[in-house]
Amino acid sequence: MIRLSPFRLSTQRYRGFIIWLLAASLLGPSLEVSAVSVEVWYGPEDRPLEQLVRMYDRAKRYIFVAVYGLTSPLTVKALVEAKRRGVDVRVVTDRERLEDVKQRTALATLREAGIPIKINRHDSLMHLKQAVIDDEINTNGSMNQTTSGNRYNDERLDIIRDHAIAVKAREKFLSLWKDHERFQEWKK
């Protein structure tokens, strides 16, 4: 029996409370409880790409990156090292951005390390700037993974630590990855 002292409930409220308690106990195990943690880094003062690279260095299972610009040597080095550690690393980027020599060079380095890369078949429509790591971290914001994005530009990088949100971001990335009509494998 439940004692509700020091206050008293009316019979109607008591019944409502019991129904709520019963529902909560029956449904409780199936309810997902999430403690979302969000960090916000601003460029150039916080050097947001350096924060992101530290997360790449701690990845254990996978790193999925969807981004328009990827030219930073910091990013390339961290992704190659992650691949060497056995992490599943994949990149989706924009075809038009390949006109930039720095982008082609960065992607060629990643490709030589065995990292698969896909590009969109439709120029200039890749606006995602997202990384998903190990079903625990999802990043987004305005920052491309470039030296300018880290050191000079006014940028924002949000780091969201939440399993449910990261899983949703992973599923979105994989839907892009599997979409053969919109995306194709990039080979230098």
Backbone as CSV, one residue per row, in Angstrom:
resi,resn,N_x,N_y,N_z,CA_x,CA_y,CA_z,C_x,C_y,C_z
1,MET,0.843,-1.179,0.000,0.000,0.000,0.000,0.882,1.233,0.000
2,ILE,0.482,2.253,-0.734,1.208,3.509,-0.839,0.670,4.494,0.180
3,ARG,1.551,5.037,0.984,1.156,6.063,1.949,1.505,7.413,1.351
4,LEU,0.580,8.320,1.368,0.773,9.638,0.774,0.750,10.715,1.848
5,SER,1.451,10.510,2.889,1.500,11.539,3.912,2.658,12.467,3.585
6,PRO,2.673,13.694,4.005,1.782,14.291,4.981,0.545,14.923,4.362
7,PHE,0.322,14.829,3.060,-0.874,15.445,2.484,-1.885,14.375,2.127
8,ARG,-3.105,14.801,1.913,-4.171,13.864,1.574,-4.657,14.161,0.172
9,LEU,-5.002,13.127,-0.537,-5.570,13.266,-1.870,-7.043,12.901,-1.841
10,SER,-7.816,13.566,-2.688,-9.214,13.162,-2.828,-9.236,11.786,-3.481
11,THR,-10.346,11.079,-3.360,-10.461,9.747,-3.932,-10.204,9.773,-5.438
12,GLN,-10.744,10.786,-6.131,-10.569,10.891,-7.586,-9.096,11.117,-7.925
13,ARG,-8.426,12.000,-7.219,-6.999,12.248,-7.473,-6.161,11.033,-7.105
14,TYR,-6.541,10.338,-6.044,-5.816,9.147,-5.635,-5.892,8.090,-6.732
15,ARG,-7.102,7.883,-7.285,-7.254,6.918,-8.385,-6.422,7.335,-9.605
16,GLY,-6.449,8.632,-9.915,-5.648,9.137,-11.035,-4.166,8.911,-10.813
17,PHE,-3.728,9.134,-9.581,-2.328,8.925,-9.236,-1.947,7.461,-9.386
18,ILE,-2.806,6.568,-8.925,-2.550,5.124,-9.018,-2.484,4.704,-10.488
19,ILE,-3.395,5.200,-11.312,-3.376,4.868,-12.745,-2.082,5.372,-13.379
20,TRP,-1.682,6.597,-13.054,-0.429,7.155,-13.582,0.759,6.323,-13.125
21,LEU,0.783,5.940,-11.850,1.882,5.153,-11.301,1.946,3.789,-11.982
22,LEU,0.805,3.163,-12.191,0.755,1.869,-12.861,1.240,1.998,-14.306
23,ALA,0.766,3.007,-15.016,1.201,3.228,-16.411,2.701,3.489,-16.468
24,ALA,3.197,4.293,-15.568,4.625,4.607,-15.559,5.449,3.361,-15.279
25,SER,4.977,2.504,-14.401,5.739,1.298,-14.087,5.678,0.290,-15.232
26,LEU,4.570,0.241,-15.954,4.456,-0.679,-17.079,5.186,-0.170,-18.318
27,LEU,5.113,1.121,-18.551,5.728,1.694,-19.749,7.159,2.157,-19.512
28,GLY,7.521,2.329,-18.295,8.833,2.876,-17.949,10.007,2.214,-18.639
29,PRO,10.126,0.893,-18.602,11.282,0.261,-19.235,11.376,0.524,-20.736
30,SER,10.245,0.782,-21.397,10.292,1.013,-22.834,10.536,2.479,-23.178
31,LEU,10.451,3.341,-22.198,10.691,4.754,-22.457,12.178,5.012,-22.529
32,GLU,12.602,5.772,-23.516,14.005,6.112,-23.634,14.283,7.383,-22.856
33,VAL,15.240,7.294,-21.976,15.634,8.459,-21.198,16.946,8.951,-21.785
34,SER,16.991,10.210,-22.084,18.161,10.749,-22.739,18.650,11.986,-22.014
35,ALA,19.927,12.024,-21.792,20.546,13.203,-21.197,21.378,13.861,-22.292
36,VAL,20.815,14.851,-22.925,21.482,15.519,-24.030,22.493,16.518,-23.482
37,SER,23.675,16.472,-24.064,24.713,17.437,-23.725,25.094,18.153,-25.016
38,VAL,25.092,19.472,-24.986,25.447,20.252,-26.169,26.568,21.215,-25.813
39,GLU,27.621,21.159,-26.602,28.705,22.128,-26.486,28.663,22.983,-27.745
40,VAL,28.917,24.263,-27.604,28.919,25.163,-28.743,30.303,25.820,-28.822
41,TRP,30.940,25.677,-29.970,32.260,26.259,-30.206,32.147,27.282,-31.335
42,TYR,32.728,28.446,-31.136,32.691,29.514,-32.133,34.082,29.733,-32.714
43,GLY,34.082,29.950,-34.031,35.337,30.293,-34.693,35.371,31.771,-34.948
44,PRO,36.527,32.314,-34.940,37.803,31.612,-34.836,38.296,31.415,-33.408
45,GLU,37.711,32.101,-32.429,38.300,32.125,-31.082,38.399,30.758,-30.402
46,ASP,37.450,29.849,-30.634,37.478,28.537,-29.978,38.197,27.473,-30.796
47,ARG,38.628,27.821,-32.008,39.263,26.840,-32.901,38.416,25.559,-32.979
48,PRO,37.212,25.682,-33.536,36.258,24.556,-33.499,36.753,23.277,-34.167
49,LEU,37.522,23.395,-35.222,38.001,22.183,-35.896,38.954,21.403,-35.002
50,GLU,39.728,22.090,-34.210,40.625,21.402,-33.281,39.826,20.616,-32.241
51,GLN,38.673,21.142,-31.833,37.785,20.419,-30.914,37.253,19.151,-31.586
52,LEU,36.868,19.285,-32.852,36.327,18.149,-33.600,37.385,17.067,-33.810
53,VAL,38.589,17.475,-34.143,39.667,16.513,-34.383,39.957,15.702,-33.118
54,ARG,39.854,16.313,-31.953,40.049,15.565,-30.697,39.017,14.445,-30.570
55,MET,37.805,14.701,-31.039,36.776,13.656,-31.009,37.093,12.555,-32.012
56,TYR,37.598,12.936,-33.177,38.020,11.932,-34.155,39.102,11.033,-33.548
57,ASP,40.000,11.631,-32.784,41.096,10.869,-32.175,40.596,9.842,-31.156
58,ARG,39.409,10.042,-30.588,38.856,9.129,-29.578,37.828,8.147,-30.152
59,ALA,37.511,8.268,-31.429,36.509,7.377,-32.039,36.974,5.926,-31.973
60,LYS,36.026,5.054,-31.721,36.328,3.620,-31.605,35.733,2.789,-32.743
61,ARG,34.519,3.148,-33.208,33.833,2.323,-34.197,33.712,2.985,-35.564
62,TYR,33.199,4.200,-35.601,33.017,4.832,-36.907,33.038,6.348,-36.801
63,ILE,33.366,6.965,-37.932,33.262,8.412,-38.136,32.657,8.593,-39.522
64,PHE,31.474,9.201,-39.585,30.824,9.480,-40.851,30.758,10.997,-41.001
65,VAL,31.345,11.505,-42.066,31.437,12.946,-42.286,30.694,13.321,-43.564
66,ALA,29.785,14.283,-43.465,29.115,14.863,-44.624,29.401,16.360,-44.565
67,VAL,30.122,16.861,-45.570,30.568,18.251,-45.501,30.856,18.776,-46.905
68,TYR,30.636,20.053,-47.088,30.930,20.695,-48.369,32.433,20.836,-48.574
69,GLY,33.116,21.459,-47.626,34.554,21.700,-47.760,35.359,20.894,-46.760
70,LEU,36.316,20.106,-47.272,37.188,19.312,-46.422,38.600,19.454,-46.971
71,THR,39.334,20.423,-46.450,40.694,20.662,-46.931,41.724,20.719,-45.812
72,SER,41.295,20.723,-44.571,42.216,20.909,-43.454,43.148,19.720,-43.274
73,PRO,44.453,19.982,-43.209,45.392,18.902,-42.898,45.117,18.260,-41.538
74,LEU,44.577,19.031,-40.580,44.226,18.460,-39.271,43.164,17.375,-39.420
75,THR,42.151,17.654,-40.205,41.083,16.682,-40.436,41.605,15.464,-41.172
76,VAL,42.342,15.698,-42.244,42.856,14.593,-43.049,43.707,13.666,-42.187
77,LYS,44.610,14.241,-41.423,45.487,13.439,-40.561,44.671,12.632,-39.548
78,ALA,43.700,13.265,-38.890,42.891,12.578,-37.875,42.063,11.453,-38.484
79,LEU,41.491,11.680,-39.665,40.677,10.640,-40.301,41.543,9.472,-40.776
80,VAL,42.714,9.757,-41.318,43.632,8.691,-41.752,44.083,7.873,-40.548
81,GLU,44.422,8.543,-39.456,44.845,7.818,-38.242,43.703,6.977,-37.686
82,ALA,42.483,7.491,-37.735,41.332,6.716,-37.275,41.166,5.458,-38.134
83,LYS,41.297,5.607,-39.434,41.196,4.449,-40.337,42.255,3.412,-39.990
84,ARG,43.478,3.859,-39.708,44.564,2.935,-39.338,44.270,2.217,-38.029
85,ARG,43.501,2.833,-37.133,43.117,2.205,-35.862,41.970,1.210,-36.050
86,GLY,41.426,1.127,-37.261,40.332,0.202,-37.526,38.950,0.829,-37.464
87,VAL,38.889,2.151,-37.385,37.613,2.858,-37.353,37.053,2.909,-38.778
88,ASP,35.753,2.684,-38.924,35.066,2.807,-40.213,34.884,4.295,-40.496
89,VAL,35.641,4.823,-41.444,35.587,6.242,-41.793,35.016,6.359,-43.199
90,ARG,34.013,7.232,-43.349,33.397,7.483,-44.654,33.153,8.980,-44.790
91,VAL,33.233,9.459,-46.034,33.045,10.887,-46.304,32.093,11.056,-47.482
92,VAL,31.160,11.993,-47.327,30.296,12.436,-48.423,30.542,13.934,-48.585
93,THR,30.795,14.351,-49.822,31.078,15.762,-50.068,30.495,16.201,-51.414
94,ASP,30.753,17.448,-51.776,30.156,18.052,-52.965,31.062,17.932,-54.187
95,ARG,30.480,17.536,-55.302,31.233,17.374,-56.544,31.837,18.683,-57.021
96,GLU,31.075,19.766,-56.961,31.583,21.055,-57.442,32.819,21.507,-56.665
97,ARG,32.879,21.165,-55.407,34.008,21.562,-54.560,35.316,20.927,-55.028
98,LEU,35.222,19.889,-55.859,36.427,19.237,-56.387,37.221,20.142,-57.331
99,GLU,36.634,21.266,-57.731,37.382,22.221,-58.545,38.500,22.887,-57.743
100,ASP,38.409,22.826,-56.430,39.433,23.364,-55.543,40.569,22.338,-55.417
101,VAL,41.778,22.750,-55.729,42.945,21.867,-55.678,43.135,21.306,-54.264
102,LYS,42.933,22.138,-53.256,43.099,21.670,-51.867,42.105,20.567,-51.530
103,GLN,40.890,20.691,-52.014,39.874,19.666,-51.772,40.267,18.360,-52.455
104,ARG,40.666,18.442,-53.711,41.084,17.231,-54.437,42.263,16.558,-53.748
105,THR,43.228,17.356,-53.297,44.413,16.810,-52.628,44.027,16.112,-51.321
106,ALA,43.172,16.756,-50.529,42.735,16.163,-49.260,41.985,14.852,-49.508
107,LEU,41.076,14.857,-50.464,40.301,13.654,-50.752,41.186,12.541,-51.314
108,ALA,42.161,12.907,-52.135,43.081,11.899,-52.674,43.873,11.234,-51.548
109,THR,44.286,12.013,-50.575,45.015,11.464,-49.425,44.124,10.503,-48.640
110,LEU,42.883,10.910,-48.417,41.943,10.035,-47.703,41.714,8.744,-48.490
111,ARG,41.530,8.881,-49.782,41.267,7.715,-50.651,42.452,6.748,-50.630
112,GLU,43.664,7.296,-50.691,44.863,6.447,-50.660,44.969,5.682,-49.345
113,ALA,44.411,6.229,-48.287,44.418,5.554,-46.983,43.297,4.520,-46.878
114,GLY,42.484,4.403,-47.923,41.412,3.411,-47.924,40.077,3.922,-47.441
115,ILE,39.935,5.222,-47.327,38.682,5.817,-46.871,37.767,6.018,-48.077
116,PRO,36.583,5.408,-48.067,35.669,5.597,-49.194,35.044,7.001,-49.166
117,ILE,34.892,7.554,-50.355,34.362,8.908,-50.503,33.273,8.877,-51.556
118,LYS,32.172,9.537,-51.244,31.103,9.696,-52.225,30.873,11.183,-52.451
119,ILE,30.512,11.500,-53.684,30.188,12.882,-54.044,28.784,12.904,-54.626
120,ASN,28.148,14.058,-54.509,26.810,14.158,-55.070,26.899,14.318,-56.590
121,ARG,25.870,13.897,-57.257,25.812,14.010,-58.724,25.223,15.354,-59.139
122,HIS,24.854,16.170,-58.178,24.214,17.460,-58.424,25.046,18.539,-57.726
123,ASP,25.679,19.384,-58.476,26.602,20.379,-57.918,25.948,21.321,-56.918
124,SER,26.731,21.663,-55.926,26.434,22.726,-54.960,25.204,22.488,-54.087
125,LEU,24.807,21.261,-53.901,23.662,21.010,-53.041,24.048,20.348,-51.723
126,MET,25.329,20.100,-51.493,25.762,19.505,-50.230,25.982,20.639,-49.236
127,HIS,24.980,20.867,-48.404,25.083,21.924,-47.396,25.268,21.360,-45.996
128,LEU,25.186,20.045,-45.851,25.422,19.457,-44.537,26.860,19.724,-44.102
129,LYS,26.993,19.976,-42.840,28.320,20.088,-42.223,28.198,19.308,-40.931
130,GLN,28.311,18.003,-41.077,27.975,17.104,-39.989,28.995,15.981,-39.881
131,ALA,29.274,15.597,-38.652,30.049,14.390,-38.377,29.272,13.593,-37.342
132,VAL,29.265,12.275,-37.513,28.617,11.388,-36.554,29.678,10.397,-36.101
133,ILE,29.783,10.236,-34.773,30.842,9.401,-34.220,30.244,8.404,-33.228
134,ASP,30.434,7.119,-33.525,30.145,6.030,-32.584,28.750,6.039,-31.971
135,ASP,27.736,6.492,-32.666,26.361,6.544,-32.137,26.239,7.341,-30.849
136,GLU,27.206,8.192,-30.570,27.173,8.983,-29.341,27.324,10.474,-29.584
137,ILE,27.985,10.851,-30.662,28.260,12.261,-30.930,27.792,12.611,-32.335
138,ASN,27.123,13.743,-32.431,26.704,14.303,-33.711,27.119,15.769,-33.686
139,THR,27.791,16.209,-34.726,28.173,17.616,-34.785,27.477,18.266,-35.961
140,ASN,27.184,19.545,-35.829,26.659,20.320,-36.941,26.952,21.780,-36.692
141,GLY,26.658,22.592,-37.665,26.914,24.022,-37.566,27.260,24.574,-38.927
142,SER,27.963,25.680,-38.938,28.292,26.342,-40.192,29.683,26.004,-40.710
143,MET,30.493,25.342,-39.902,31.905,25.167,-40.214,32.188,24.060,-41.219
144,ASN,32.860,24.437,-42.301,33.473,23.447,-43.171,34.775,23.021,-42.503
145,GLN,35.267,21.855,-42.858,36.493,21.351,-42.231,37.697,21.837,-43.028
146,THR,37.938,23.131,-42.890,39.011,23.829,-43.597,39.829,24.639,-42.586
147,THR,41.024,25.012,-42.980,41.856,25.863,-42.120,41.155,27.192,-41.874
148,SER,40.543,27.760,-42.889,39.816,29.027,-42.719,38.657,28.868,-41.748
149,GLY,37.951,27.745,-41.832,36.841,27.487,-40.917,37.290,27.381,-39.474
150,ASN,38.528,27.002,-39.276,39.066,26.852,-37.928,39.708,28.138,-37.409
151,ARG,40.414,28.858,-38.270,41.246,29.969,-37.797,40.750,31.373,-38.106
152,TYR,39.932,31.523,-39.155,39.630,32.882,-39.613,38.144,33.223,-39.669
153,ASN,37.336,32.293,-40.107,35.920,32.584,-40.351,35.114,32.680,-39.061
154,ASP,34.015,33.405,-39.144,33.020,33.380,-38.069,32.202,32.117,-38.284
155,GLU,32.359,31.160,-37.383,31.737,29.849,-37.535,31.118,29.403,-36.223
156,ARG,30.313,28.368,-36.324,29.735,27.735,-35.146,29.775,26.228,-35.361
157,LEU,30.175,25.522,-34.317,30.169,24.062,-34.329,29.461,23.599,-33.064
158,ASP,28.367,22.880,-33.243,27.616,22.328,-32.124,27.981,20.853,-31.992
159,ILE,28.330,20.458,-30.790,28.656,19.070,-30.495,27.546,18.542,-29.598
160,ILE,26.776,17.605,-30.134,25.620,17.069,-29.425,25.953,15.652,-28.986
161,ARG,25.938,15.450,-27.688,26.212,14.123,-27.133,24.873,13.525,-26.687
162,ASP,24.334,12.688,-27.553,23.057,12.035,-27.266,22.915,10.847,-28.203
163,HIS,22.671,9.693,-27.641,22.583,8.474,-28.430,21.473,8.544,-29.486
164,ALA,20.268,8.936,-29.083,19.134,8.946,-30.015,19.364,9.917,-31.174
165,ILE,19.879,11.072,-30.888,20.138,12.066,-31.942,21.262,11.587,-32.861
166,ALA,22.296,10.989,-32.271,23.406,10.477,-33.086,22.946,9.334,-33.988
167,VAL,22.099,8.469,-33.479,21.581,7.365,-34.298,20.770,7.917,-35.469
168,LYS,19.951,8.921,-35.215,19.174,9.542,-36.297,20.103,10.167,-37.337
169,ALA,21.161,10.831,-36.888,22.132,11.430,-37.811,22.866,10.344,-38.601
170,ARG,23.201,9.237,-37.942,23.860,8.125,-38.646,22.947,7.571,-39.725
171,GLU,21.679,7.396,-39.394,20.727,6.875,-40.374,20.589,7.811,-41.570
172,LYS,20.588,9.117,-41.317,20.529,10.085,-42.422,21.772,9.962,-43.291
173,PHE,22.932,9.897,-42.657,24.173,9.741,-43.418,24.117,8.475,-44.270
174,LEU,23.721,7.359,-43.671,23.676,6.096,-44.420,22.643,6.121,-45.535
175,SER,21.567,6.881,-45.367,20.595,6.999,-46.470,21.229,7.751,-47.640
176,LEU,22.044,8.756,-47.352,22.777,9.434,-48.422,23.770,8.461,-49.064
177,TRP,24.476,7.736,-48.232,25.512,6.806,-48.690,24.935,5.750,-49.636
178,LYS,23.722,5.293,-49.346,23.097,4.234,-50.134,22.324,4.754,-51.343
179,ASP,22.166,6.056,-51.481,21.385,6.653,-52.560,22.255,6.764,-53.820
180,HIS,22.176,5.739,-54.687,23.020,5.685,-55.880,22.570,6.638,-56.984
181,GLU,21.353,7.136,-56.878,20.897,8.110,-57.867,21.445,9.503,-57.584
182,ARG,21.605,9.835,-56.330,22.083,11.172,-55.964,23.577,11.224,-55.680
183,PHE,24.188,10.083,-55.315,25.589,10.080,-54.918,26.339,8.959,-55.627
184,GLN,27.597,9.228,-55.916,28.435,8.241,-56.573,29.795,8.179,-55.881
185,GLU,30.443,7.040,-56.033,31.780,6.883,-55.459,32.747,7.818,-56.179
186,TRP,33.631,8.444,-55.408,34.654,9.296,-55.996,35.962,8.540,-56.088
187,LYS,36.499,8.547,-57.270,37.832,7.963,-57.518,38.639,9.043,-58.190
188,LYS,39.813,9.267,-57.684,40.632,10.364,-58.226,40.979,10.223,-59.662
